[in-house]
Amino acid sequence: MFKNNVPLRKVGRDLHISPSPSVSADFSDLICCCYSHAVKPSVHVRMGGEAGREFLRCLVHGFYPNIIRVQWNRNGRPIFFGTSTTGILPHKDGMFQMTSYLSLGNTSTHGVTCEVEHISIDGKMKATLVLRLYHIISNI
């Protein structure tokens, strides 16, 4: 957690400025300053790109506070290569959003999940690609 770009840490019931810029966050110790409680994110996975250059997009939005972990997995194992993110972006309403991308190359989407950890979630939230099939009816 940060205030004016200075890391903060929780000590008992008080919030103190940390002298070390490398303080790691512990989700159980988060303090929400603007909202009275943590707000659970919405997570959606979509496919984009053109043939041979497809990618998956994991949109995570509407969450508070802004400390979150988003990771791509294949069959339960982390994917480290071919991923990128927008970083955490603020909304006007005080909530946050971020988008994570996974380049597919020539690989299948089978077994791929976007996994999210946030203080508002017990455990982890997992989202997969849901293909939508549309039936087109024409009047001939």
N, C-alpha and C positions, 0 to 999 in steps of 0.2 A: 504494500500500500504506500502511496506517495502523497506528499503535500508540498507544493512548490518545487517539484522535482527532487525532493529529499526523501529517502526511504524512511518509513515509520515502522515501529515494532510495538507490539502490545506487551506491556508488563503489568500483570495483575489486571486492574480495571483502568489503568491509565495508558495513554498513548504517548510514546516518546520518540523523539527524532533519533535516528540511528546514526552513529558516526561512520558506519561502514556502508558503502554503496552496494555491497553484494549481499544484502539481506534476502533470504529466500522466504517466500510467503507460505504460510501454513493455513489452508482453507478454514481450519477450525478456529483460528484466532482472528478472523476478519471482523472489522467493525464497519458497519454501514453508516455513512454520515448523512447522506441525502434522503434515503428511503429508510423506513423503520424496519424493513426486512429485505432479504435477498429476493431477487426476482429471477425465476427460472427462464432459461433461453428457449426459443423455438429453433429447431434444427431441421433443415431441408437439404437433400442431396439431389442435384440435377446434373445432366450430362450436357456438354457443349463441344464446340469445335467441329471440324470437318473430317472426312474419312482419312484415317492414318494419323490424325492429329487431335484425337478426342481427349477430353479431360473431364474430370468430375469436379463439381463445385459444391462445397459444403457451406451453406449460408447459416450462420448462427446469429440470431438477433433478439433484441428485446430483453437483454439480461442486465442485472445489476448485483453486485459491484463489477468493476471492469477487470477483475482477475479471473482468468479462465484458461483452460488447457484444451486445445483441439488437436487431435491426432488421427491420421489415416492408418487403418489396419487392413491386412489381408489374412483371412482365416485366423484372426486373433493375434497376429504378429504385427508389430509396428512397421510402417513403411517410411523410410527416411529419404529416399531419392525421388525426385520428380515432384516434390511438394513445394508450395509457396503460399503466402498469406498476405492479406491486406494489412494485417495488424489490427489492433482494436480501435474502432472509430466511434466517436460519440454521436448520439442522437440529440435533437433539441429538447426532448422530454427528459433528459438525464440518463436514459438507458444507453446501452452500447450494442455494437454489432461487429462482426468480423466475418471474412470469407476466406476459406482455405481451398486451395486447388490441388488436384492430383493429376499429373499428366499420365495418360494411359499407354501411349505408344501403341504397341501391338498386343497389349495384355487385355485380358478379360476383366469385366467388372464383378465376376463371380467371387463371392467371399469378401468383397471390399466394404468396409464400414468407416463412417466418420464418427469418432468417439469424442465425447465432450465431458469434461469434469468442471464443475462449478459448485460453489458453496450451497447453492439452492437445490442441488441434486443429491439424493442419497445414492452413492455409487457412481456409475457412469451412464450417460445417455448415449445410445448408439443409433445411428441413422444409416440406411442403405438406399441405393438408387431404386426408385419405384418407376418402372416404365409405364407410361400411360398410352393406351391404345384408343384411338378415336375411330368410331365408325362413321363414315361419311355416307349420308343418304342423298342421292340426287333425284331430282324430279325430271324424268325424261318423258 
